[in-house]
Amino acid sequence: MAGYLEIMNEFPQELRRPIGRLIDVLKAEFAVRREDFSTLTEKVERLAEAQIKTEERVGSLEVAVERLAEAQIKTEVELTSESYRALPRLLKERFGLEVEGRLKRIFAEYPDGREDEVNIFGKGKKDGRALYIIGEAKVQLSTRHIDGFLKKMGRLKLLYPEDKFLLMVTHSARPRIIKYGESKGVAIFQSFEFF
């Protein structure tokens, strides 16, 4: 590969100086100065450190979210268990509904192999009419939870076409959420009523 001077010597004498100046200008214009390169290197290093810290924070956040989800599930299981004892009395007092046997958790299995967990399931009688008692527990009830429960009920209708009494149990629900549930035919019970 020919060097710079060799190539310049191939040009006529009168062009060598202008081409040399052009090369100098191009070098100056497109050259990365050492200080620019050092500054860029520092910025990339800081960015890499920030990325590592961000990844550590995201990892910590993922762990915290996982723990929170586990705590919520545990609380909902405990809430459901408490409801098994309190609901027979509350159902009789508020709705004249007699629970027959015990309330329990079931997994409803569909013919296609799918299944739904039902937190609160049992049988009862109201005004001499037999019906299923079906419910779900949520720590802090929302309209989204009620809508999801009703969607599940649409599927459960295949397995339990008989009359049903629908309910949801919660630790906390805003008045508008309670009204929303009741307008959809879902009785809402709050845990403070258990005692």
Buried (B, 14 or more C-beta within 10 A) or exposed (E): EEEEEEEBEEEEEEEEEEEEEEEEEEEEEEEEEEEEEEEEEEEEEEEEEEEEEEEEEEEEEEEEEEEEEEEEEEBBEBBBEBBBEBBBEBBBEEEEBEBEEEBEBBEBEEEEEEEBEBBBBBBBEBEEEEBBBBBBBBBEBBEEBBEEBBEBBEEBEEEBEEEBBBBBBBBEBEEEBBEBBEEBEBBBBBBEBBE
